[in-house]
Amino acid sequence: MYTKHAQERMQQRDISELEILMVYLYGEEFNQKGGDKYLKISNKGFKKMIKHVKKLFNKPEKLQELFVIDAGSAIKTVGYKYRNIHTH
């Protein structure tokens, strides 16, 4: 969830939700006064992100076959689809 202020800044600065997610995945977290968190990607985190992105783009079609079973409170399992899964 984003505040109105954050949504405006995202639009003004052309920052996508995916880019923000990358900061959460690969960034470091620092405490600020008032209890807020400051997140940014360090050099180490950047190198790790690049390694993962290169792996992902090597075979992007693998993502289309990836599945996640989410039980609500936890992810039960993950894998690659090899047959049709029945959903409701």
Contacts in CASP RR format, 6 or more apart in sequence:
PFRMAT RR
TARGET T0000
AUTHOR 0000-0000-0000
METHOD contacts of the structure
MODEL  1
MYTKHAQERMQQRDISELEILMVYLYGEEFNQKGGDKYLKISNKGFKKMI
KHVKKLFNKPEKLQELFVIDAGSAIKTVGYKYRNIHTH
2 10 0 8 1.000
9 15 0 8 1.000
10 16 0 8 1.000
10 17 0 8 1.000
10 20 0 8 1.000
22 41 0 8 1.000
22 49 0 8 1.000
23 39 0 8 1.000
23 40 0 8 1.000
23 41 0 8 1.000
24 39 0 8 1.000
25 49 0 8 1.000
26 41 0 8 1.000
26 45 0 8 1.000
26 46 0 8 1.000
26 48 0 8 1.000
26 49 0 8 1.000
27 39 0 8 1.000
27 40 0 8 1.000
27 41 0 8 1.000
27 42 0 8 1.000
27 45 0 8 1.000
28 39 0 8 1.000
28 40 0 8 1.000
28 41 0 8 1.000
28 42 0 8 1.000
28 45 0 8 1.000
29 37 0 8 1.000
29 38 0 8 1.000
29 39 0 8 1.000
30 37 0 8 1.000
30 38 0 8 1.000
30 39 0 8 1.000
30 40 0 8 1.000
31 37 0 8 1.000
31 38 0 8 1.000
32 38 0 8 1.000
41 49 0 8 1.000
56 63 0 8 1.000
62 80 0 8 1.000
65 80 0 8 1.000
65 81 0 8 1.000
65 82 0 8 1.000
66 78 0 8 1.000
66 79 0 8 1.000
66 80 0 8 1.000
66 81 0 8 1.000
67 78 0 8 1.000
67 79 0 8 1.000
67 80 0 8 1.000
67 81 0 8 1.000
67 85 0 8 1.000
68 75 0 8 1.000
68 77 0 8 1.000
68 78 0 8 1.000
68 79 0 8 1.000
69 75 0 8 1.000
69 76 0 8 1.000
69 77 0 8 1.000
69 78 0 8 1.000
70 76 0 8 1.000
END
